[in-house]
Amino acid sequence: MSIDPSTSAAPVAADHRPAVTVLSGFSPDAVQAAARAVLIADERLVAISHDVTRIRDGVVHRTVRSATELIEQSTVELVHGCVACTLREDVLPTLVRLARTRPDRDLLLVLPPAIEPEAVATACAHSLVDGEPVTAAVRFDSYVTVVDADRFLDDLASTDDLRDRELHAADDDHRTVAEVVAHQVEFCDTVILWSRPGTDPLELSRLGTLVHRLVPWAVQVPTGTTTSLDCTGLATLVRRTGRHDPQRPGMLGRALEGWPIALHDPNPDGVGSILFETRRPFHPQRLHDCLETLTGDALRGRGHLWIASQPDTVVGFESAGGGISMGSLGYWLAALPVDRWTATSDQRRLAADLTWDPYYGDRRTVLALIGLRLDHAAITELLDSCLLTDAELAAGSDRWPALPDPFAGRFPLTADDN
């Protein structure tokens, strides 16, 4: 058998950029222990970490080290003390500089609790270093989050703000502990379940189930409950896996682009997740009135909503730690002229085409609720009661903007939104 050279696949060029593993987590002790274990497994690996306890004063401390050597320890003064400035002015330039000066070494970026992994990805997508994209120098291989078995559930259920724990990154940083913990896990592709010899195996199993409900797309790496840790085995499971997909949208944009936001797996006796999808819009007043009840028993809520009184707007929804956040995600495609659709991603247009409704277009609600012992029937009945009735639908969409709307003016759209 002969092979036609004109039809054979061209060889794929080797990627010689240093691979970056981003390590996050809300428990500093567990994150640092995981970082040390990964460093021990490869003495050529270089770890970069930042102490941001003085970030509000415009000062951060950077440490660069390997398993055997303290390479750098520097104090950096920023023009503005904020997370975005820290990433843009020091974190990303440090990655690029180390990639250039030590091109044969991979990098481990260890994030402090106040910096979320998605912020790193966003900064990479919108920042240049010496006039070039960050990804010209490094390859982001995996985003790994360390979940501390002894405190994760408490933090996810906490009603504390970062300010309550002196972890806020700026005076206007109003994020909650639960929100940050949820974001860290949701953006990752790999979760280290960090446990100790005294960890209850049943609690560890329940933790694994909860993490799977939060991120069913992520790979879980348990460390076990023995007194020893296989550093090489751990490093093999979290480094150079190629799990990070730079095209994957953030959580609030996932459903719009056709990605799953949760499994529908209600479990009245344990950790469950409820996925609610509907083409019928919400009545704004009834939705507003039920929000506290709706999220009261859920550890995490996320998705996007269609509200009848604001038919042009995709409304993003999040809840964690008793707090609720809603905001505009831009226009529904059905509300835009076709010539503006090209400003959105190919994936979103494809997802809209696959689910297009001849009357509603791409308008629909996709909402996930995750928690312990959720009452699926009661939650679904409550959500259904917030939708427009048959009579309200029959009145016509021209009447919907006149419905009583506590959300009026809360989700403004601009000409640049798509």
SVG drawing of the C-alpha trace seen along z (x, -y; Angstrom):
<svg xmlns="http://www.w3.org/2000/svg" viewBox="-56 -55 75 57">
<polyline fill="none" stroke="black" stroke-width="0.4" points="0.0,0.0 1.4,-3.4 0.6,-6.7 0.0,-9.9 2.3,-12.6 -0.2,-15.3 -2.9,-13.8 -0.8,-12.8 -1.1,-15.0 1.6,-17.5 3.6,-16.9 2.6,-19.0 5.3,-21.4 6.5,-20.7 5.4,-23.3 8.5,-24.4 6.9,-27.1 7.2,-26.5 4.0,-25.0 2.2,-27.0 0.1,-25.3 -2.1,-27.8 -2.8,-26.7 -5.6,-28.3 -7.6,-27.6 -9.1,-29.4 -7.1,-27.5 -3.5,-28.9 -2.1,-26.0 -3.5,-23.4 -2.5,-25.3 1.1,-25.8 1.3,-22.1 0.2,-21.1 2.7,-23.5 5.5,-22.0 4.6,-18.5 4.5,-19.4 7.9,-21.2 9.5,-18.2 8.5,-16.0 10.4,-18.1 13.3,-20.2 13.4,-22.0 9.9,-23.4 9.8,-27.1 7.0,-28.4 5.8,-32.0 3.7,-33.3 2.5,-36.7 1.8,-37.9 -1.0,-40.5 -1.8,-41.3 -0.7,-44.9 -2.3,-45.1 -4.6,-47.9 -1.5,-50.0 -0.2,-49.2 2.4,-46.8 2.8,-43.1 5.7,-40.7 6.8,-38.3 8.6,-35.0 10.1,-32.8 11.6,-29.5 12.2,-25.9 12.2,-22.9 15.9,-23.5 16.5,-27.2 15.0,-30.6 15.5,-32.4 13.9,-35.8 12.2,-37.7 11.1,-41.1 8.7,-43.9 6.7,-45.4 5.0,-48.8 2.0,-49.2 0.5,-52.3 -2.9,-51.2 -3.5,-48.5 -5.9,-46.1 -6.0,-42.6 -6.1,-43.6 -3.0,-45.8 -1.1,-43.1 -1.8,-40.7 -1.0,-43.2 2.0,-44.9 3.8,-42.0 2.3,-38.5 2.1,-38.2 5.4,-40.1 7.1,-37.7 5.8,-34.7 7.1,-36.0 10.5,-37.0 11.1,-33.6 10.0,-31.9 12.6,-33.8 15.4,-33.5 14.7,-29.8 13.1,-28.4 13.7,-24.8 11.7,-25.1 8.0,-24.8 6.2,-27.3 3.8,-26.9 1.7,-30.1 0.4,-29.9 -2.5,-32.3 -3.4,-33.9 -7.0,-33.6 -8.0,-37.1 -7.1,-36.4 -9.4,-34.2 -8.1,-32.0 -10.6,-33.4 -9.0,-36.8 -5.7,-35.4 -7.2,-34.0 -9.0,-37.3 -5.8,-39.3 -4.0,-37.0 -6.6,-37.5 -6.4,-41.3 -2.9,-42.1 0.4,-42.4 3.9,-42.1 6.5,-43.9 4.0,-44.3 3.2,-40.5 0.5,-38.3 1.5,-36.4 0.8,-33.1 3.6,-33.9 6.0,-33.0 4.1,-30.5 1.4,-27.9 -1.3,-27.7 -1.5,-24.0 -4.0,-23.5 -5.9,-25.4 -5.9,-23.5 -7.9,-24.3 -7.0,-22.8 -10.1,-22.0 -9.4,-21.6 -11.6,-18.8 -11.7,-20.3 -13.1,-23.7 -14.5,-23.7 -18.1,-23.2 -18.0,-25.8 -16.5,-28.4 -18.9,-27.6 -21.8,-28.1 -20.3,-31.1 -22.1,-34.5 -18.8,-36.4 -17.4,-39.0 -13.7,-38.9 -13.6,-42.1 -14.7,-40.2 -11.5,-38.2 -9.3,-41.0 -8.8,-39.4 -10.5,-42.1 -8.2,-43.3 -9.5,-46.9 -11.8,-49.2 -14.6,-48.5 -14.0,-44.7 -17.4,-43.4 -16.9,-39.8 -18.1,-37.1 -16.1,-34.2 -18.6,-31.8 -18.5,-33.6 -14.7,-33.4 -14.6,-29.7 -17.2,-28.8 -15.4,-30.8 -12.1,-29.1 -13.6,-25.6 -15.8,-26.4 -13.0,-27.7 -10.6,-24.9 -10.1,-21.8 -8.5,-19.8 -9.5,-19.6 -7.1,-18.4 -9.1,-17.0 -6.7,-17.8 -7.3,-15.7 -5.4,-14.6 -5.0,-11.4 -7.8,-12.5 -10.3,-13.2 -13.5,-11.2 -13.7,-9.0 -17.5,-9.4 -17.1,-13.2 -14.4,-13.0 -16.7,-11.0 -19.5,-13.6 -17.0,-16.3 -16.1,-14.5 -19.7,-14.3 -20.2,-18.0 -17.3,-19.0 -18.5,-16.8 -21.9,-18.6 -20.1,-21.9 -17.7,-21.0 -18.7,-17.7 -16.2,-18.6 -13.2,-18.7 -10.8,-15.8 -10.6,-15.1 -7.3,-14.1 -7.7,-12.9 -4.6,-12.9 -5.9,-10.2 -5.9,-9.9 -2.6,-8.2 0.3,-9.8 2.4,-9.9 1.9,-11.6 3.1,-10.4 4.5,-13.7 5.5,-12.3 2.1,-10.7 0.3,-13.9 2.5,-16.0 1.8,-13.5 -1.9,-13.9 -1.9,-17.7 1.0,-18.8 1.3,-18.7 -2.2,-17.4 -3.2,-19.8 -6.6,-20.1 -7.0,-23.9 -9.2,-24.9 -8.6,-28.7 -11.8,-28.8 -14.0,-27.7 -16.2,-30.5 -16.6,-31.6 -19.4,-30.2 -22.0,-32.8 -21.4,-32.4 -21.3,-28.6 -25.0,-27.9 -25.2,-30.6 -22.4,-28.9 -23.9,-25.4 -21.7,-24.2 -23.3,-22.4 -23.6,-24.3 -24.6,-21.3 -25.9,-17.8 -29.6,-17.3 -29.2,-14.9 -31.6,-15.8 -30.9,-13.9 -33.2,-14.6 -31.0,-12.8 -27.6,-14.0 -25.7,-16.3 -27.9,-17.2 -28.1,-19.5 -31.2,-20.7 -31.1,-22.0 -34.2,-24.1 -34.7,-25.0 -37.7,-26.8 -38.7,-28.8 -41.4,-30.7 -40.2,-34.0 -40.3,-35.0 -42.7,-37.5 -40.4,-40.1 -42.3,-40.7 -43.0,-37.1 -39.4,-36.2 -38.1,-39.0 -40.4,-37.9 -39.2,-34.3 -35.5,-34.8 -34.7,-34.5 -36.8,-31.3 -35.3,-29.9 -31.7,-30.3 -32.2,-29.7 -31.3,-26.0 -28.9,-26.0 -25.1,-26.3 -24.7,-27.5 -26.9,-28.9 -25.8,-29.9 -27.1,-30.4 -29.0,-32.9 -32.6,-34.1 -35.2,-35.5 -37.4,-38.1 -40.5,-39.1 -40.3,-42.9 -36.8,-43.1 -37.1,-40.9 -33.8,-42.1 -31.5,-41.3 -29.8,-38.1 -29.7,-38.3 -26.8,-36.5 -27.6,-34.9 -25.4,-33.8 -26.0,-32.9 -23.6,-31.8 -23.4,-32.2 -26.9,-33.7 -25.9,-36.5 -27.5,-36.9 -25.9,-38.6 -27.7,-39.5 -26.4,-41.5 -26.6,-41.9 -24.8,-39.5 -25.8,-41.5 -28.5,-41.0 -30.3,-37.9 -29.4,-37.2 -33.1,-37.4 -33.1,-41.0 -30.2,-42.0 -30.2,-42.6 -28.5,-39.6 -25.6,-41.7 -24.5,-42.1 -24.5,-38.4 -21.0,-38.1 -19.8,-40.1 -20.6,-37.1 -18.6,-33.9 -19.1,-31.1 -19.9,-28.7 -22.8,-30.9 -24.3,-31.3 -24.1,-27.5 -25.7,-26.8 -28.5,-29.3 -29.1,-27.7 -29.4,-24.2 -32.0,-25.4 -33.7,-28.2 -37.4,-28.7 -39.5,-30.1 -41.2,-32.5 -38.8,-33.2 -35.5,-32.8 -32.6,-32.0 -34.4,-33.4 -34.6,-30.8 -33.7,-30.3 -31.0,-27.8 -30.6,-27.8 -28.7,-25.3 -29.1,-25.0 -26.7,-22.9 -26.9,-22.0 -27.6,-19.4 -31.0,-17.8 -32.7,-20.0 -36.4,-19.5 -36.6,-19.1 -40.4,-19.1 -40.8,-22.2 -38.1,-24.1 -39.5,-23.3 -43.0,-24.2 -41.7,-27.5 -39.9,-28.3 -42.9,-27.4 -45.1,-29.7 -42.7,-32.6 -43.2,-32.1 -45.8,-34.0 -49.2,-32.3 -51.0,-31.3 -53.2,-34.4 -50.2,-36.6 -48.6,-35.0 -51.7,-35.3 -51.8,-39.1 -48.9,-39.4 -45.3,-40.5 -46.2,-44.1 -47.8,-44.1 -44.9,-42.5 -42.7,-45.7 -45.6,-47.2 -45.5,-44.4 -44.4,-45.5 -40.6,-45.2 -38.4,-45.6 -35.5,-45.0 -36.2,-48.0 -33.0,-49.9 -30.8,-47.2 -29.5,-45.6 -28.7,-48.4 -27.6,-47.6 -25.3,-49.6 -24.6,-49.8 -21.4,-47.8 -23.2,-44.8 -23.9,-41.7"/>
</svg>
